Amino acid sequence: QGSGVRSQGSEGEGEAREGGRRKGEGGGAAENEMVDGIGVAREVKEGMRSRGDVRHSITNSVGMRLVRVGAGEFVMGLPDAGEKVPETGALAEVCEHRVRITRGFLLGAFEVTRGEYRRVMGEGPGGDTDAGDGAEEGKSKEDGASEMPAANVSWVEAVEFCRRLSGLAEEKGAGRQYRLPTEAEWEYACRAGSMKPFVVPEGEEADAMGFNMRYGSARGLPVTKVGSYPANAFGLYDMRGNVFEWCGDWCGWDYYRRSPRDDPQGPSSGVWKVVRGADWRFTSMGCHYNRADTEPWRKSPFIGFRVVGEEGW
């Protein structure tokens, strides 16, 4: 497929409960509330177009919005509704198992954008040094691509982005350190408190929610500006689409069967890094549990990332 990932399927995400909006739009606070660590949320009032409860989010010094995700427990590796894990092959090792996230964390509400990447790294993703993301004087963000996800970034470069972001004076002063999410943190946030298999939408509903997983479909959805489709119940966008996302873990296809219950970090070493999420370009995928891997040096126009922020440093 040319996406740079070795294998793919699909991943469970909590049901989208909020109206979609593009990053940066105004609006009232969402009518949802994290009641406990599992993230039990009240239904958002019909017609609300909010990106999440501001009481549970921060905006850092470079304008990145991060959502507070509470500690909790979930079932990792739960297939989507109607899907079964194969009895043989690598995905047969993706077994259901309970995982406990013992500490809350901040997670980017959006995939890191080209504009944010440039502000931290001094150049665009992939070494792009021009102002083609709309940063030229006199041009608005809507005229360029500053709000597109920062793809064509290797795992190594994503880690360096986190290091440089952590080193900014404002972030040091706030006591924040940044890193890539563990695979367990990523899936916990993606499921957004749901303990049930995700039901993949079809037809017009799939288009409206930003899903391309339509059996027999010959077309995909284009990579688009972050936040163009509805968020999940935690106020996180594009967890099941737009571009794949790097995680911090090395990949071990049998790791699910031997991982610790509390805060699994992945194998201590490996060859490939875990990639989660989905991209919207490809359709009619055979397995809907989306766990993939690729080399940490590889770049792909369909792989980006989002960051975890840790407070109290």
Backbone torsions as a table, in degrees:
resi	resn	phi	psi	omega
1	GLN	NA	-19.4	178.6
2	GLY	82.7	13.3	-178.2
3	SER	-84.9	-12.9	179.9
4	GLY	92.7	-6.6	179.6
5	VAL	-101.0	148.6	-175.0
6	ARG	-78.5	-30.1	-177.4
7	SER	-155.9	158.5	-179.5
8	GLN	-157.5	156.4	175.5
9	GLY	-152.5	-127.6	177.3
10	SER	-152.0	167.9	-162.4
11	GLU	-135.7	146.0	-177.3
12	GLY	-78.9	130.6	178.3
13	GLU	-128.6	147.2	176.2
14	GLY	-60.7	152.1	-177.0
15	GLU	-62.1	140.0	176.8
16	ALA	-70.5	126.9	-175.9
17	ARG	-119.4	1.0	-176.6
18	GLU	-124.6	150.6	175.2
19	GLY	-67.3	143.0	-178.4
20	GLY	-73.0	153.9	173.0
21	ARG	-158.7	156.0	179.2
22	ARG	-79.0	150.6	-178.8
23	LYS	-59.5	134.6	175.1
24	GLY	100.2	-10.7	178.8
25	GLU	-72.8	152.4	177.4
26	GLY	-82.8	-176.6	178.5
27	GLY	144.9	165.5	-178.7
28	GLY	-75.3	170.4	178.9
29	ALA	-69.8	149.9	-179.9
30	ALA	-70.7	153.3	177.1
31	GLU	-94.4	49.9	175.1
32	ASN	-131.5	152.8	-173.1
33	GLU	-144.1	133.0	176.4
34	MET	-81.4	112.0	-174.8
35	VAL	-85.5	-36.9	179.1
36	ASP	-148.7	-171.8	-176.0
37	GLY	-63.5	-28.3	178.4
38	ILE	-71.7	-15.0	175.4
39	GLY	82.2	35.6	178.8
40	VAL	-60.8	126.4	-174.9
41	ALA	-121.3	141.1	172.2
42	ARG	-75.2	152.0	178.7
43	GLU	-62.4	136.8	175.7
44	VAL	-73.5	137.0	-179.0
45	LYS	-59.1	140.6	-177.2
46	GLU	-58.2	132.3	177.3
47	GLY	91.3	-10.6	178.4
48	MET	-64.2	138.4	179.4
49	ARG	-122.8	68.0	-176.9
50	SER	-117.7	153.8	-179.1
51	ARG	-96.6	10.5	178.6
52	GLY	131.6	160.3	-178.1
53	ASP	-73.9	117.5	-176.6
54	VAL	-62.8	-19.5	177.3
55	ARG	-68.0	-17.2	-177.1
56	HIS	-116.1	27.2	-179.9
57	SER	-147.8	162.1	174.6
58	ILE	-134.5	163.4	170.5
59	THR	-121.4	124.6	-175.2
60	ASN	-85.3	-171.7	-170.8
61	SER	-72.1	-15.7	177.0
62	VAL	-106.2	11.8	174.9
63	GLY	87.7	12.1	178.7
64	MET	-83.2	130.4	178.7
65	ARG	-92.0	128.1	-179.8
66	LEU	-122.7	134.5	-177.7
67	VAL	-97.6	137.7	176.2
68	ARG	-79.4	122.0	179.0
69	VAL	-110.8	120.3	-177.1
70	GLY	-77.8	160.5	175.9
71	ALA	-64.5	156.4	179.1
72	GLY	174.0	-173.2	-176.2
73	GLU	-127.9	147.3	179.4
74	PHE	-154.4	171.5	176.6
75	VAL	-98.8	110.5	-179.0
76	MET	-87.9	143.1	179.5
77	GLY	85.0	12.3	-179.8
78	LEU	-73.3	120.3	-178.7
79	PRO	-67.5	159.4	173.4
80	ASP	-63.4	159.1	179.9
81	ALA	-56.6	132.0	178.0
82	GLY	84.8	-3.8	-178.8
83	GLU	-106.2	146.5	177.0
84	LYS	-122.6	141.3	176.6
85	VAL	-71.0	133.2	-179.6
86	PRO	-58.0	150.1	179.7
87	GLU	-78.0	-21.3	179.2
88	THR	-131.2	166.2	179.1
89	GLY	91.0	177.5	-174.6
90	ALA	-61.2	-40.7	-177.0
91	LEU	-69.0	-14.2	175.4
92	ALA	-63.9	-22.4	179.5
93	GLU	-82.1	-7.9	-179.0
94	VAL	-83.8	77.3	-174.9
95	CYS	-92.7	154.2	175.9
96	GLU	-70.0	135.8	177.7
97	HIS	-158.6	146.0	-178.0
98	ARG	-80.2	137.1	-179.6
99	VAL	-130.5	140.5	178.3
100	ARG	-115.1	125.1	172.6
101	ILE	-95.5	110.9	-169.1
102	THR	-88.2	-14.6	179.2
103	ARG	-130.0	137.5	174.4
104	GLY	-69.2	164.2	-178.9
105	PHE	-154.9	164.1	172.9
106	LEU	-94.4	138.0	178.2
107	LEU	-133.9	137.2	179.4
108	GLY	-54.5	127.8	177.6
109	ALA	-65.2	-24.5	-178.2
110	PHE	-129.1	160.3	167.0
111	GLU	-62.3	145.2	177.6
112	VAL	-56.2	132.4	-176.9
113	THR	-92.8	166.4	176.9
114	ARG	-61.1	-40.1	180.0
115	GLY	-64.0	-42.9	178.6
116	GLU	-65.6	-40.6	179.3
117	TYR	-60.7	-44.2	-179.9
118	ARG	-64.0	-40.2	-178.2
119	ARG	-64.5	-32.4	-178.6
120	VAL	-87.9	-42.6	-171.4
121	MET	-94.2	-15.9	-179.3
122	GLY	84.3	-2.1	176.4
123	GLU	-152.9	162.4	180.0
124	GLY	-75.0	167.5	177.5
125	PRO	-59.7	143.6	-177.8
126	GLY	77.2	14.2	179.7
127	GLY	80.2	12.4	179.0
128	ASP	-65.6	118.6	-176.4
129	THR	-105.6	-3.2	179.3
130	ASP	-85.6	179.8	-177.3
131	ALA	-101.3	35.3	-175.8
132	GLY	-70.7	0.1	178.0
133	ASP	-94.8	16.4	177.6
134	GLY	91.8	15.0	-176.1
135	ALA	-86.4	-3.2	-178.4
136	GLU	-64.6	151.8	178.8
137	GLU	-61.3	134.4	177.3
138	GLY	86.5	-1.1	178.2
139	LYS	-111.6	139.3	178.1
140	SER	-85.4	166.7	177.3
141	LYS	-59.3	-35.1	-177.9
142	GLU	-65.2	-20.4	-179.5
143	ASP	-81.4	-13.9	-175.8
144	GLY	-128.1	-152.7	-174.4
145	ALA	-122.1	25.8	-175.5
146	SER	-63.5	-23.6	-178.6
147	GLU	-100.3	9.0	171.6
148	MET	-77.3	150.7	178.3
149	PRO	-62.4	143.9	178.6
150	ALA	-78.6	88.8	176.9
151	ALA	-96.8	-174.8	-174.7
152	ASN	58.7	34.6	178.8
153	VAL	-119.4	126.1	177.9
154	SER	-74.0	165.5	175.0
155	TRP	-59.1	-41.2	-179.9
156	VAL	-59.9	-42.7	-179.6
157	GLU	-70.6	-35.2	177.5
158	ALA	-64.4	-40.1	176.5
159	VAL	-64.8	-39.8	177.9
160	GLU	-65.3	-37.2	175.3
161	PHE	-57.7	-46.3	-179.9
162	CYS	-62.7	-40.3	179.3
163	ARG	-63.1	-45.5	-178.9
164	ARG	-68.9	-38.7	177.9
165	LEU	-62.9	-41.6	178.2
166	SER	-63.9	-27.8	-176.8
167	GLY	-84.2	-6.9	178.6
168	LEU	-65.1	141.6	-175.3
169	ALA	-57.0	-41.9	-178.7
170	GLU	-64.6	-37.8	-179.5
171	GLU	-73.9	-37.4	174.2
172	LYS	-60.9	-43.6	-180.0
173	GLY	-63.0	-31.5	179.3
174	ALA	-84.8	-5.8	179.4
175	GLY	72.8	33.1	-178.0
176	ARG	-110.5	135.7	172.5
177	GLN	-119.3	145.2	-176.0
178	TYR	-119.3	150.5	178.5
179	ARG	-159.7	173.5	172.3
180	LEU	-78.4	150.4	177.4
181	PRO	-70.2	149.1	167.6
182	THR	-68.8	161.4	178.0
183	GLU	-60.6	-39.0	-180.0
184	ALA	-65.0	-43.1	176.8
185	GLU	-61.8	-41.7	-178.4
186	TRP	-61.9	-48.6	-177.3
187	GLU	-68.6	-38.1	176.6
188	TYR	-57.4	-45.8	179.8
189	ALA	-68.9	-36.9	179.8
190	CYS	-64.8	-41.9	-179.9
191	ARG	-71.6	-23.5	171.1
192	ALA	54.1	44.2	175.6
193	GLY	91.9	-8.7	-178.9
194	SER	-78.8	134.4	175.0
195	MET	-106.8	10.1	-177.7
196	LYS	-111.1	155.9	175.1
197	PRO	-60.4	140.7	178.7
198	PHE	-74.0	135.8	177.3
199	VAL	-96.6	114.1	-177.8
200	VAL	-73.2	123.1	179.5
201	PRO	-70.1	161.3	179.9
202	GLU	-132.8	163.3	173.2
203	GLY	60.5	-136.1	-176.2
204	GLU	-63.2	-34.9	178.2
205	GLU	-63.0	-39.3	178.3
206	ALA	-62.9	-43.7	178.5
207	ASP	-62.0	-43.9	-176.8
208	ALA	-65.8	-31.5	-177.2
209	MET	-95.1	-5.7	177.0
210	GLY	85.6	34.1	177.8
211	PHE	-111.4	142.4	177.3
212	ASN	-114.6	12.0	-173.2
213	MET	-84.8	69.0	-179.2
214	ARG	-113.5	115.9	-178.3
215	TYR	-56.9	132.0	176.3
216	GLY	82.6	-2.9	-179.7
217	SER	-75.2	142.4	-178.5
218	ALA	-102.9	1.7	-176.1
219	ARG	-128.6	153.7	176.5
220	GLY	-113.1	-173.8	176.2
221	LEU	-107.4	143.7	-179.8
222	PRO	-72.3	149.5	169.4
223	VAL	-60.6	134.9	-171.6
224	THR	-136.6	178.2	179.1
225	LYS	-59.4	143.3	-179.2
226	VAL	-62.2	146.2	178.1
227	GLY	76.9	18.3	-178.1
228	SER	-79.5	-14.8	-178.3
229	TYR	-126.2	169.0	-175.2
230	PRO	-60.0	151.1	176.2
231	ALA	-85.3	167.5	172.6
232	ASN	-85.3	-172.9	-173.6
233	ALA	-68.9	-15.9	174.9
234	PHE	-90.8	-1.7	-177.6
235	GLY	81.8	25.6	-179.7
236	LEU	-105.5	136.3	-174.7
237	TYR	-105.8	149.4	169.3
238	ASP	62.7	27.2	179.5
239	MET	-70.0	-23.0	179.6
240	ARG	-114.1	18.6	-177.9
241	GLY	-171.3	-167.7	-174.5
242	ASN	74.1	-84.1	173.4
243	VAL	-134.2	158.2	170.3
244	PHE	-62.9	163.4	-177.7
245	GLU	-133.7	135.1	175.6
246	TRP	-66.7	142.0	167.0
247	CYS	-113.6	167.6	-178.2
248	GLY	-77.1	-20.4	-170.1
249	ASP	-74.9	146.4	159.8
250	TRP	-70.3	152.4	-179.7
251	CYS	-93.8	131.3	169.5
252	GLY	-136.7	113.0	-171.9
253	TRP	-65.6	-19.1	176.4
254	ASP	-98.8	6.2	-173.2
255	TYR	-64.5	-33.6	-179.5
256	TYR	-57.5	-30.5	-176.4
257	ARG	-81.2	-11.3	-176.9
258	ARG	-132.1	5.7	-176.8
259	SER	-73.5	151.4	175.1
260	PRO	-67.9	156.5	179.7
261	ARG	-72.6	-35.8	-176.2
262	ASP	-95.2	123.0	170.7
263	ASP	47.7	57.0	179.3
264	PRO	-61.3	139.5	-176.4
265	GLN	-110.1	-1.6	-175.8
266	GLY	88.3	172.4	178.7
267	PRO	-60.0	156.9	-178.7
268	SER	-74.1	-18.2	179.0
269	SER	-155.2	170.5	179.8
270	GLY	173.4	-170.2	179.7
271	VAL	-111.5	-37.6	-176.8
272	TRP	-114.4	151.7	174.1
273	LYS	-101.8	148.5	-178.4
274	VAL	-72.2	138.0	174.5
275	VAL	-123.4	131.7	-178.9
276	ARG	-126.1	170.3	-179.7
277	GLY	99.0	-139.1	177.5
278	ALA	-166.5	159.0	165.8
279	ASP	-109.3	159.1	-174.1
280	TRP	-93.0	2.6	-174.3
281	ARG	-79.8	-35.1	-172.0
282	PHE	-102.6	145.7	-176.4
283	THR	-126.1	173.4	175.8
284	SER	56.5	42.9	179.3
285	MET	-72.7	143.5	-172.8
286	GLY	-73.1	-37.9	-177.7
287	CYS	-122.1	132.3	-173.7
288	HIS	-95.2	14.4	171.0
289	TYR	-100.6	109.1	-167.8
290	ASN	-93.5	94.0	173.9
291	ARG	-134.4	119.1	-175.1
292	ALA	-132.1	175.9	178.6
293	ASP	-152.4	156.7	175.7
294	THR	-160.2	168.6	-177.3
295	GLU	-67.8	143.4	-176.5
296	PRO	-64.8	-18.2	179.3
297	TRP	-89.7	-11.0	-173.5
298	ARG	-74.9	143.3	173.7
299	LYS	-117.1	145.2	-179.8
300	SER	-147.2	143.4	175.6
301	PRO	-68.4	-4.2	-178.7
302	PHE	-116.2	14.1	176.2
303	ILE	-125.9	124.8	174.7
304	GLY	-128.4	-150.1	180.0
305	PHE	-166.4	163.2	167.6
306	ARG	-132.7	164.5	-170.7
307	VAL	-115.2	153.5	168.3
308	VAL	-100.2	138.1	172.8
309	GLY	-112.0	130.1	176.4
310	GLU	-109.8	132.6	-177.8
311	GLU	-102.1	162.9	174.7
312	GLY	93.8	13.2	178.7
313	TRP	-85.0	NA	NA
